[in-house]
Amino acid sequence: MPKKIREAATATRRGPGRILLTLISPGQGSSGDYTPEVLATAAAERAFPRGTLGMIDHDTPTEMMERPEGSLRNLAIVLEEDAYIGEGGALQAEAKVASAWRDLVDDFHEHIGASIFASAEISVNESGQKIVERIIPNPFNRADLVTVAGRGGKIEQVLEAAKVIESRSIVAEATASDVRMWLQSTVRNQTEEWSYVVDHDETYVYYETHGDRIIRRSYTLNGVNVTLGDDFTEVRLNKSYEPVVAQTAAESKNSPPDPAGVIENQEEATMATIDDKELADLRETASRATTAEAELKAEKEARAKEAAERATEAKDNRVKEAKRIVAEAFGEDAPALYTRLAESAATPEDFDADKFRTEVTEAAAKTEADQGAGTPRGLGTTTVIESKTAVSDEDIINAL
């Protein structure tokens, strides 16, 4: 299964609103070793294509599980070209900085790091060293701005706003698919119910909600930032069938009149119609939306599984530490009771190893003192009381 990797990148100030990023350079990183060949393949396969987003700070594990695509509220940069091999064999690309973060980048570009967040295939060699075999193209790959950089992560230059990239062709206008992606993300974030965009034009976005309702709203686009209007209008999709060959005058004369009641009111009479191609485009759009939903669900499930595995591993480590503390205090032949106490005490996430060590050490010292005085081995002086009430592990831990 592909792993998620995080490696630092670099970003250099080049002027208002534009920066040159070094995404990653050859060498040893926190996730593994990157060879020049791996980075060259990542450039060829467009692992970080034009339009790749970058956020302020990496997401927390909870945010990654709930919203793997990130949030527009934290959107800081967008790559304006496919990442390419630049100086020193590093992956580089120019990026546009969102207006909300330009002052921050201008003021602190020398101290801000950049870090990639991407899918990758990783192997381990005989010496236990991790090797990054491939950076996998993935729509969730990102290049975020962070506080501390790692494998070559920094801002290289800040570009002049009107600078043209030599020898590389950049289309400045956003594509229809880009606008649709920004609209889809904004609609999902700003509507309380599940919805997806079915169509848009230069003025309106049309999205479907529960109950097959289609809502039309106006919108304005400022860079990648979308602002939805307050004009909610429910509409319906209308379609008509036109003859392939135009009718002759005689055929038109003999054609039957329109059935009564087909047009209920003037609004229906003036509604736009769509042809077969537009209908096919809408169906294709709905199919892509379904596919995206499935990919997003799979991504969330994978991250939830990783989070559960990390929680289990953390719990096992706490139990091992608790058992080791008991063994240090009572010896390797410590009674099974203390082993059970260690497992129970270390199960909660707020387990305090230092506090547990102090309590176990005091209990062991008292036990040893009691044994020297001829009392039975146990937690201090033991008084035998006949009782039908069962003593739980929690009671023992509280006593300890």
C-alpha positions as CSV (number, residue, x, y, z in Angstrom):
1,M,0.0,0.0,0.0
2,P,1.4,3.5,-0.9
3,K,2.7,5.5,2.1
4,K,2.1,9.1,2.8
5,I,5.4,11.0,3.1
6,R,6.3,14.5,4.3
7,E,9.5,16.2,3.2
8,A,10.6,19.8,3.4
9,A,10.8,21.9,0.4
10,T,12.2,25.4,-0.1
11,A,10.6,28.6,-1.3
12,T,12.4,31.8,-2.4
13,R,10.8,35.3,-2.5
14,R,10.5,36.7,-6.1
15,G,8.2,39.6,-5.7
16,P,4.5,40.3,-4.9
17,G,2.4,37.2,-5.1
18,R,4.9,34.8,-6.7
19,I,7.6,32.5,-5.3
20,L,10.0,29.9,-6.7
21,L,9.7,26.6,-4.6
22,T,12.3,23.9,-4.3
23,L,10.0,21.0,-3.4
24,I,12.6,18.4,-2.7
25,S,16.3,17.8,-3.4
26,P,18.3,14.5,-3.8
27,G,19.5,13.0,-0.5
28,Q,18.3,11.5,2.8
29,G,14.9,12.8,4.1
30,S,12.7,12.1,7.0
31,S,10.7,9.5,5.0
32,G,13.6,7.9,3.2
33,D,16.4,8.4,0.7
34,Y,15.6,10.2,-2.6
35,T,17.8,9.5,-5.6
36,P,18.1,11.8,-8.6
37,E,16.4,9.2,-10.7
38,V,13.3,9.1,-8.4
39,L,13.0,12.9,-8.6
40,A,13.4,12.8,-12.4
41,T,10.7,10.2,-12.6
42,A,8.4,12.3,-10.4
43,A,8.9,15.3,-12.7
44,A,8.2,13.1,-15.8
45,E,5.1,11.6,-14.3
46,R,3.9,15.0,-13.1
47,A,3.6,14.1,-9.4
48,F,3.3,17.8,-8.6
49,P,1.4,19.2,-11.7
50,R,0.3,22.8,-12.3
51,G,-2.6,23.5,-10.0
52,T,-1.1,21.6,-7.0
53,L,-2.3,23.3,-3.8
54,G,-0.2,24.3,-0.8
55,M,-1.6,25.0,2.7
56,I,-0.4,26.9,5.7
57,D,0.9,24.0,7.9
58,H,0.4,20.3,7.4
59,D,-3.0,18.9,8.5
60,T,-3.3,17.1,11.9
61,P,-4.1,13.4,11.8
62,T,-7.8,14.2,12.6
63,E,-7.9,16.8,9.8
64,M,-6.3,14.3,7.3
65,M,-9.0,11.7,8.1
66,E,-11.9,14.1,8.0
67,R,-10.8,16.3,5.1
68,P,-7.9,14.8,3.1
69,E,-8.3,17.3,0.3
70,G,-7.5,20.2,2.8
71,S,-9.5,23.3,3.5
72,L,-9.7,26.5,1.4
73,R,-9.4,28.5,4.6
74,N,-5.8,27.4,4.8
75,L,-5.0,27.7,1.1
76,A,-1.7,29.6,0.7
77,I,-0.2,28.8,-2.7
78,V,-0.9,27.1,-6.0
79,L,1.8,25.8,-8.4
80,E,1.6,27.7,-11.7
81,E,3.6,25.0,-13.6
82,D,4.4,21.3,-13.4
83,A,7.4,20.7,-11.1
84,Y,10.6,20.2,-13.1
85,I,14.2,19.3,-12.4
86,G,16.1,22.4,-11.6
87,E,19.4,23.4,-10.0
88,G,21.2,20.5,-8.2
89,G,18.7,17.9,-9.5
90,A,15.9,19.2,-7.2
91,L,12.2,19.4,-8.1
92,Q,11.3,23.0,-8.5
93,A,8.2,25.0,-9.6
94,E,6.8,28.5,-9.5
95,A,3.8,29.2,-7.3
96,K,1.2,31.9,-6.8
97,V,0.7,33.1,-3.2
98,A,-2.8,33.9,-2.0
99,S,-3.4,37.5,-1.2
100,A,-4.2,36.7,2.4
101,W,-0.7,35.3,3.0
102,R,1.4,37.5,0.8
103,D,2.5,39.9,3.6
104,L,3.6,36.9,5.7
105,V,5.6,35.4,2.8
106,D,7.2,38.8,2.0
107,D,8.2,39.4,5.6
108,F,9.4,36.0,6.6
109,H,10.3,34.2,3.4
110,E,13.9,33.6,4.6
111,H,12.5,31.8,7.7
112,I,9.5,29.9,6.3
113,G,10.0,26.3,5.2
114,A,8.1,24.4,2.6
115,S,7.2,20.7,2.9
116,I,5.7,18.2,0.5
117,F,2.9,15.9,1.5
118,A,2.6,13.1,-1.1
119,S,1.9,9.4,-1.8
120,A,5.0,7.2,-2.3
121,E,6.3,3.7,-2.6
122,I,9.0,3.0,0.1
123,S,11.3,-0.1,0.5
124,V,13.8,-1.0,3.2
125,N,17.3,-2.3,2.3
126,E,19.4,-4.8,4.2
127,S,20.8,-2.2,6.6
128,G,17.3,-1.1,7.5
129,Q,17.5,2.2,5.6
130,K,14.3,3.4,4.0
131,I,14.4,4.1,0.2
132,V,11.8,6.1,-1.7
133,E,11.2,4.1,-4.8
134,R,8.6,6.4,-6.4
135,I,6.6,9.5,-5.7
136,I,3.1,8.6,-6.9
137,P,1.0,11.1,-8.8
138,N,-2.1,11.8,-6.6
139,P,-4.6,14.6,-6.6
140,F,-4.1,14.9,-2.9
141,N,-0.3,15.6,-3.2
142,R,0.6,19.0,-1.8
143,A,3.4,21.5,-1.1
144,D,2.6,23.2,2.2
145,L,4.3,26.2,3.9
146,V,5.5,25.2,7.4
147,T,7.6,26.5,10.3
148,V,10.5,24.0,10.0
149,A,11.8,22.6,6.7
150,G,13.6,19.3,6.2
151,R,14.9,17.7,2.9
152,G,15.7,20.9,1.0
153,G,12.5,22.8,1.8
154,K,12.6,26.5,1.5
155,I,11.5,29.6,-0.5
156,E,14.1,30.2,-3.2
157,Q,13.0,33.5,-4.7
158,V,10.0,35.8,-4.8
159,L,9.2,36.6,-8.4
160,E,8.0,39.9,-9.8
161,A,4.3,39.8,-10.5
162,A,4.6,40.3,-14.2
163,K,7.6,38.0,-14.8
164,V,7.3,35.5,-17.6
165,I,8.9,32.1,-17.2
166,E,11.5,31.7,-19.9
167,S,11.4,28.5,-22.1
168,R,8.3,27.2,-20.3
169,S,4.8,27.8,-21.5
170,I,2.3,28.8,-18.8
171,V,-1.4,29.2,-19.5
172,A,-2.5,32.0,-17.1
173,E,-6.2,31.5,-17.5
174,A,-7.9,28.9,-15.3
175,T,-9.3,25.9,-17.1
176,A,-13.0,25.0,-16.8
177,S,-12.0,21.9,-14.7
178,D,-10.0,24.2,-12.3
179,V,-13.0,26.5,-11.8
180,R,-15.3,23.5,-11.3
181,M,-12.9,22.1,-8.6
182,W,-12.8,25.4,-6.7
183,L,-16.6,25.7,-7.0
184,Q,-17.1,22.1,-5.7
185,S,-14.9,22.7,-2.7
186,T,-16.6,25.9,-1.8
187,V,-20.1,24.5,-2.2
188,R,-19.3,21.6,0.1
189,N,-17.8,23.9,2.7
190,Q,-20.6,26.5,2.7
191,T,-23.7,24.3,2.4
192,E,-25.0,22.4,5.4
193,E,-26.1,19.4,3.4
194,W,-24.4,17.0,1.0
195,S,-24.2,18.5,-2.5
196,Y,-22.2,18.4,-5.7
197,V,-21.8,20.7,-8.7
198,V,-23.6,19.6,-11.9
199,D,-22.7,22.6,-14.0
200,H,-21.5,26.2,-14.0
201,D,-21.1,29.2,-16.3
202,E,-19.5,32.6,-15.9
203,T,-22.2,33.9,-13.6
204,Y,-24.0,30.9,-11.9
205,V,-23.1,27.6,-10.3
206,Y,-25.7,24.8,-10.3
207,Y,-25.4,22.1,-7.6
208,E,-27.7,19.2,-6.6
209,T,-28.7,18.6,-3.0
210,H,-30.6,15.9,-1.2
211,G,-34.0,15.2,-2.7
212,D,-32.6,15.8,-6.2
213,R,-33.1,19.5,-5.8
214,I,-30.9,21.7,-8.1
215,I,-29.9,25.1,-6.8
216,R,-28.6,28.0,-8.8
217,R,-26.4,30.6,-7.1
218,S,-24.3,33.4,-8.5
219,Y,-20.6,33.5,-7.6
220,T,-17.5,35.6,-8.0
221,L,-14.0,34.3,-8.6
222,N,-10.9,36.0,-7.3
223,G,-7.9,33.9,-8.2
224,V,-8.7,30.6,-6.6
225,N,-11.1,32.1,-4.0
226,V,-14.8,31.6,-4.7
227,T,-17.5,33.7,-3.1
228,L,-21.1,32.4,-3.4
229,G,-24.0,34.8,-3.7
230,D,-27.0,34.8,-1.5
231,D,-29.5,34.4,-4.4
232,F,-30.8,30.8,-3.9
233,T,-33.0,29.8,-6.8
234,E,-34.3,26.2,-7.2
235,V,-34.3,25.3,-10.9
236,R,-35.1,22.2,-12.9
237,L,-33.2,20.6,-15.8
238,N,-35.2,20.7,-19.1
239,K,-34.3,18.9,-22.3
240,S,-35.8,18.6,-25.7
241,Y,-35.4,16.5,-28.8
242,E,-34.8,18.2,-32.1
243,P,-35.1,16.6,-35.6
244,V,-31.8,15.6,-37.2
245,V,-32.9,16.9,-40.7
246,A,-34.9,20.1,-40.9
247,Q,-38.5,19.6,-42.0
248,T,-39.8,20.8,-45.3
249,A,-42.6,23.3,-45.4
250,A,-45.1,20.6,-46.4
251,E,-44.0,18.3,-43.5
252,S,-44.2,21.2,-41.1
253,K,-47.7,22.0,-42.3
254,N,-48.8,18.4,-41.7
255,S,-47.1,18.2,-38.3
256,P,-49.6,17.7,-35.5
257,P,-50.0,20.6,-33.1
258,D,-48.4,20.6,-29.7
259,P,-50.5,18.7,-27.1
260,A,-52.5,20.9,-24.8
261,G,-51.1,21.4,-21.3
262,V,-47.4,20.7,-22.3
263,I,-46.4,24.3,-21.4
264,E,-47.8,25.1,-18.0
265,N,-46.5,28.7,-17.8
266,Q,-44.2,31.1,-19.5
267,E,-41.3,30.3,-17.2
268,E,-41.3,26.7,-18.5
269,A,-41.7,27.9,-22.1
270,T,-38.5,30.1,-21.8
271,M,-36.3,27.5,-19.9
272,A,-33.1,26.6,-21.6
273,T,-32.9,23.3,-23.4
274,I,-29.8,21.1,-23.8
275,D,-28.7,18.9,-26.6
276,D,-27.4,15.3,-26.5
277,K,-23.8,16.4,-26.1
278,E,-24.6,18.6,-23.1
279,L,-26.6,15.7,-21.6
280,A,-23.6,13.4,-22.1
281,D,-21.3,16.0,-20.5
282,L,-23.6,16.2,-17.5
283,R,-23.6,12.4,-17.1
284,E,-19.8,12.3,-17.5
285,T,-19.6,15.0,-14.8
286,A,-21.8,13.1,-12.5
287,S,-19.7,9.9,-13.1
288,R,-16.5,11.8,-12.2
289,A,-18.1,13.2,-9.1
290,T,-19.1,9.6,-8.0
291,T,-15.5,8.4,-8.7
292,A,-14.1,11.3,-6.7
293,E,-16.4,10.5,-3.8
294,A,-15.3,6.9,-3.9
295,E,-11.6,7.9,-3.9
296,L,-12.2,10.3,-1.1
297,K,-13.9,7.6,1.0
298,A,-11.1,5.1,0.3
299,E,-8.5,7.8,1.3
300,K,-10.4,8.4,4.6
301,E,-10.7,4.7,5.4
302,A,-6.9,4.2,4.7
303,R,-6.1,7.1,7.0
304,A,-8.5,5.9,9.7
305,K,-6.7,2.5,9.5
306,E,-3.3,4.1,9.8
307,A,-4.5,6.1,12.8
308,A,-5.9,3.0,14.5
309,E,-2.6,1.1,13.9
310,R,-0.6,4.0,15.4
311,A,-2.9,4.0,18.5
312,T,-2.5,0.3,18.9
313,E,1.3,0.6,18.6
314,A,1.3,3.5,21.1
315,K,-0.7,1.4,23.6
316,D,1.7,-1.6,23.2
317,N,4.7,0.7,23.9
318,R,3.0,2.0,27.0
319,V,2.3,-1.5,28.3
320,K,5.9,-2.6,27.6
321,E,7.2,0.4,29.5
322,A,4.9,-0.3,32.5
323,K,6.0,-4.0,32.6
324,R,9.7,-2.9,32.4
325,I,9.1,-0.5,35.4
326,V,7.5,-3.4,37.4
327,A,10.4,-5.7,36.5
328,E,12.9,-3.1,37.7
329,A,11.2,-2.7,41.0
330,F,10.2,-6.3,41.8
331,G,12.7,-8.3,39.7
332,E,12.2,-10.4,36.6
333,D,10.1,-12.9,38.6
334,A,7.6,-10.3,39.6
335,P,4.2,-11.9,40.5
336,A,1.6,-12.0,37.8
337,L,-0.5,-9.6,39.8
338,Y,2.0,-6.8,39.1
339,T,2.1,-7.6,35.5
340,R,-1.7,-7.3,35.3
341,L,-1.4,-4.0,37.2
342,A,1.1,-2.7,34.6
343,E,-1.2,-3.7,31.7
344,S,-4.2,-2.0,33.3
345,A,-2.3,1.2,34.3
346,A,-0.8,1.6,30.8
347,T,-3.9,1.2,28.8
348,P,-5.2,4.9,29.0
349,E,-3.6,7.4,26.7
350,D,-2.7,9.7,29.6
351,F,-0.5,7.1,31.2
352,D,2.3,8.9,33.2
353,A,5.4,6.6,33.2
354,D,7.3,8.7,35.8
355,K,4.4,8.8,38.2
356,F,3.8,5.0,37.8
357,R,7.6,4.4,38.4
358,T,7.5,6.4,41.6
359,E,4.4,4.5,42.9
360,V,5.7,1.1,42.0
361,T,9.1,1.8,43.5
362,E,7.5,2.9,46.8
363,A,5.3,-0.2,46.8
364,A,8.3,-2.5,46.2
365,A,10.3,-0.8,49.0
366,K,7.4,-1.2,51.4
367,T,6.8,-4.8,50.3
368,E,10.5,-5.6,51.0
369,A,10.3,-3.9,54.4
370,D,7.2,-5.9,55.3
371,Q,8.9,-9.1,54.3
372,G,11.9,-8.3,56.4
373,A,9.6,-7.8,59.3
374,G,8.0,-11.2,58.8
375,T,4.8,-10.0,57.1
376,P,3.5,-11.7,54.0
377,R,4.7,-10.3,50.6
378,G,2.2,-7.8,49.3
379,L,1.3,-4.1,49.1
380,G,2.2,-3.1,52.7
381,T,0.7,-4.8,55.7
382,T,-2.1,-7.2,54.7
383,T,-5.2,-7.7,56.7
384,V,-7.3,-10.7,55.7
385,I,-11.0,-9.9,55.8
386,E,-13.6,-12.4,54.7
387,S,-15.8,-10.7,52.1
388,K,-18.0,-11.7,49.2
389,T,-17.1,-8.4,47.3
390,A,-14.8,-9.0,44.3
391,V,-11.7,-6.7,44.1
392,S,-11.2,-5.3,40.6
393,D,-7.9,-4.3,39.0
394,E,-8.9,-0.7,39.4
395,D,-9.3,-1.1,43.2
396,I,-5.8,-2.7,43.3
397,I,-4.4,0.2,41.2
398,N,-6.0,2.8,43.5
399,A,-4.6,0.9,46.5
400,L,-1.1,0.9,44.9
